């Protein structure tokens, strides 16, 4: 009887997923070519572009990303602030056309547009974790990554940069607003979402490997990586970026889990104040 009930539940889950995928014409699969996502391959994609001859000459740029088909786009067109360079990185030229009209500076990364939302999410981790690979961004000392669904107040960025400089911080990231204490809380919350379920076994294996390396589940902060301020001139920043990205490839697209582990190794990572938007308390 238990086996019958288990089979019925699995069929129901599959039926729900099939309906969702048919509606949005998307798939959720953890089977895709990972070679093109390795740093060595990515370097070749951007190697033809010109790197700034005067790195860190400019103080701050804001950037966001979207990878995938136009069907699932989440671009927020109301965020460009006068006097600040805003970049948008995508593999979709239609998306980049839209953001350019809204005042963003487009950066095209020549990766396939997939209906596989797991692959698209994995592609989006490239600029999120590795902004230093993009020559257009090398002119800036500070880079502020923000999820394209998050609102923020640019006036808060000056005080955050001052805090980072005073404390010699490499990155500043908010603590998660509702998850605390144990990385398994992040894992449990993530498994509600189908795109993370698709990589469940991979993520479990990753967590197990980190524990064998001597890292811990119990942490002071669980991080919320929807907003990240980086001091690109700090000597640890690029190393942290690449360590995180390597862990993302190993862990999967639930990148807050991998960040919670790698953050245990770097004392230069600082906690960003909870509120970065005065208007919406986000």
N, C-alpha and C positions, 0 to 999 in steps of 0.2 A: 504493500500500500504506500509506504514512504517513497519508494522508487517511482510509483505512478504519479504521486503528488509532485515530486521533484520534476518529472518530465513535463507535467502540465504547466508548472510555473515557468520552466525554461521556454516552452512553446509560446506562452503568453508574453514573456519578455521579448522573444524574437518577433512576435506579431506586432507589438508596440513599436519596436525599433524599425521594422520594415515599413510601417505606416509613416513614421516620422521621416525616414529616408526617402520614401516615395514623394512625400509632400514637398520636401526641400531639394529633392534630386541629389542627395548626398549619401555618402557611405561612412561607416566607422570601422576602419580596419587598421590593425597594427602591422600589416604586411606591406612594406614599401622599401624602396632602395635607400639605404642610409649612407651609402658611400658619398653621394653628392652633398650630404649634410656635414661631412667632416671638415674640420678647419682647413686642412690642406687643400681640399677641393674648393672651399669657399674663397680662399686666397686667390685662386686662379680666376674666379669669376670677377673679382674687383681689381685685379692687378693692372688692368689696362687704364684705370682711372688715375688722375694726377693727385698725389698727396699734397697737402698744403706745405708750401715751402717755409711757412712761419707758424709752426704748431703752437697752440695755446695763445695766439695773438688776440683772439676774441674771448670774451668772458663767458658767455652762456648761449646754448641753443636748446630748444625743446624738440623732442621727436616722438613720433608714435608710429604704429605699424598696422598693417592688415594684409593677410595672405589668404588667398582662396578665391572662390567664384564671387561674382557680383551678387548672387542670390542672398548670401548671408552677411552682407556688408553691415558694419556697425559704426561707420564713420560719423563723428560729431563735428559738424561744420562750424560751430560757434565758439571756437576757442582761440583763434589767432589774436595775439596781443601786439599792438603797435610797438615797434622798436626792438622786437625780439625775433630772431630767426627760428621759424618752425619748419621742421622737416617731417616728411611722411614717407616711409619705406614700404614698398609693396612689390609683389610680382604681378600685379594686375594693372595694366595700363589704363583701363576704364576707371578704376578707383583713383589712380593718380591724376587723371584728367579732372575728376570731381574735386579732389583736394586742392589742386592748383587753382581752380576757380575760387576756392574759399581762402586763398592766401598762403597755403602751405607750399614749401619747396619740395618737389617730388624727387625721390631716389628710387630708381628701378633696379630690382634684383632679379636677374634672369633665371628664375626657377619655374618649373611647370605649375600651371594652375590646375589644382586637383579638386574633384568633388569629394575626396576623402578628407573629412574634417580633422582626422588625427594627423595626417600628413601636413595639412595646412597649418595646424596649430604648432607642429614641430618646426615648420619653416619660419613661423613668426618668432620663434625663440632665438633665431640667428641675430637680428638687430637688437632684440631685447637684451640679450646677454653679451653681444660682441659689437658694440657700437664703434669700437676702435678699428674695425675692419673697413669701415666706410670712409674713403678719403674725404668726402664732403664734410665729415664731422671732426676731422683732425685739427681744424683751426681753433677749436673751442676748449677752454680749460674745464668748464663745467658742462655736463650734459644731463638734461632732465628727461628721463623716459616716463611717459604716462600712457596708460592703457587708453585706447580711443573711446572708451565709454565713461571715463572718469573726468569730472569737472575739478578744476583747481584754480586758485587765485595766484597769478604770477607775482603779486606783491609780496607773497610769503617767501619767494625763492631767494631774495637778497639776504634775509636774516638766516635762512638755512645755509647759504654759502658761507656766511660769516661764522656760523657755528662749526661748520666743517673745517674751515681754515684754522680756527682757534684750537680745535681738538685734534688736528692732523688726521682727519677721517678720510678714508678712501671712498666709501659709499655711505649713503644714508637711505634707509628703508623703513617704512612704518611697521610697527608690530600689528599683528592681526587683531581686528577689533573684537572678535568673538571666540577665537580658538586660542588656547593657552596650554603651556606646560609640557605637552608630550606630542611628538611628531605624529604619533598614531591618530591623534585627534584630527590633524590635517588630512591624513590618509582616509579616515572614516568619512569625513565630510565630502571628500572628493569623489568617493565611490558612488555617491548618489547620481552623479552625472555620467551619461553613457560614454562620452568621449574618454573619460578617465577609466571607466570600466574596461574599455577595449585594451588598456595596457596594465590591467590589474596585476597579472602574474609577473610582468616585467618590473613593475614598481615594488612588489613584494621581494623579489630577488635582489633588487637594488638596496632596499632597506636592510635586508639580511647581510649583504656584503659590507655596508657601512658599519654595522654593529661589530662585525668581525674585524674591521679595521681599528676598532677602539673608540669610534664615535658613539654618541648616546642619543636615546630617544627623548630623555628629559632635558629640556632646555629652558632658559630664562625667557626667551622670546620665540614665538612663532611669527615669521615675517610675512608681510602682505606686499607682494612685489608688483602691485598695480602702479606704483610710483617709485622711481629710483633716481636719486640725485648722485651723480658721480663726479669726483674730482679727478679728471683724466691726467693731471700732472702728478698725482700721488704715485709713489713707486710701486705700490701693491695693486693698483686698480686693474691694469691689464691682466696680471696674473690671476686675480680673483675672477675677472670676466671669463677667462679661458678655462679655469678650473670649474666654474659653474656650468659653462656650456658643455664641457666633457661629461659632467655629472648629469646634465639634462638628457644627453644622448643615452646615457646608461639607465637613468630613472624613467624617462618618458616625459610627457608634456605637463604633468603636474609639477611645475618647476619650483613651487614653493617648498615642496618636500626636499628637493635637492639643495635649494638655497639654505634651508634650515640645517642641513648637515654641513655644507661647506663653510657656513658662517661660524661654526665652532672652531675653525682654524685661524680666523683672522680677527684680531682685536681692533683693527682699524675700521670695521663696519659699525656704523652708528645707527641708533634708532631715531627715525624721523618723528617729529611731533604728530599726534593723531590727526589733527585738523589742518588740511591744506587748502580748504575752500571756505572762505568766510560766509558765503551766501548759503551753502547747502550743508555745511558741517560734514563734508566728506574728507 
